[in-house]
Amino acid sequence: MEPSTIVGILVMIIIAVFLLKLLGKAVSFAISAVSIIVIVWLVVAGLRYMDERDVREKFLDSNNLFVLRDGGSLLTGFATAEDNPPELASIGEVEDPNSGLFDKYYKVIVVNKEALPEKTALVLEAAEDADKQRLFESYVENNLLEGDVAENLVNAEKEGNIGVYKETLAFRHGLKEVLMQ
């Protein structure tokens, strides 16, 4: 064999060994990265499942506040375990996690007026305050509290029809949103 052929074969063997080592490290890194992502996803999915289960178990038996919002103003509201409707002026900023609302209510659900059926929204505009509250209660009972409450709330929140506060994992939809906040 010629020396140039031997040198060529040796160079190719050295390049092959180098590529295998480099590829081995890349594959090892990729497996590690995928493993970390899967573990984080499983933890978040588990926490979200536990949160949804907690909502299923506690929501109907707890004192929850439902308010109807039109733009920036609150139109009406009611609490599930109180006979007297809450003063809308005293509710303040429902999105504020430091608000005292969460000491009194398990969840505060803000329903956007645009989520109401068109006829209900028209009747609501012309109604007296007490009638507004009864119409709103009827909407909530027939649309949000029927069947699987947690699923209804999560789906309505995903569609942008409601806001559920105090936010927890069940009411943030998607791994990216959970990890980025």
C-alpha positions, 0 to 999 in steps of 0.5 A: 500500500502506498503511504498516501493511502495509509495516511488517508485511511488514518485521517478518515479513522481519526475523523470518524472517531472524533465525529462519534465522540462529538455525536455521542456528546450531542446525543447525550445532551439531547437525551438529558434536555428531553428528560428535563423537559419531560420531568418539568412537564409531568410535574406541571401536569400533576400540579394542574390535575391536583388543582382541578381536583381541588376546584371540583371538590371545593367549588360548589361548597365554598363561598364564591363571588360572581361578577358581571363586567362590561368593559371596566365597570362591574354591572352586578354580582352575587356570592354563592353563600350569601343572601345579600348581594355584595356592594360592587363599589367595595369589590375593588380590583378583582385581579389583585392577588393581594386583595382582601377578596380572597380571604372571604371568597374561594374564587372570584369569577368575572364574567364578561358581558360579551359572553352572555347570549345577545337576548340576555344582554339586551334584557340585562341592560334594561333591567333594574338592579335586582332583576340584573342580579337574578338574570345573571344568577340564572345565566351562571347556574345554567351555563357555568354550574351545570355538569362538571364545574371545573371543566366549564370554568376552565373552558370558559376561561380559555375562551376568554369569556370569564376570568377566574381569580385567584389564579392557580394552575387550573386556570392557566392553559398551557405549559408555556403560560405556566412556566413563563409567569 
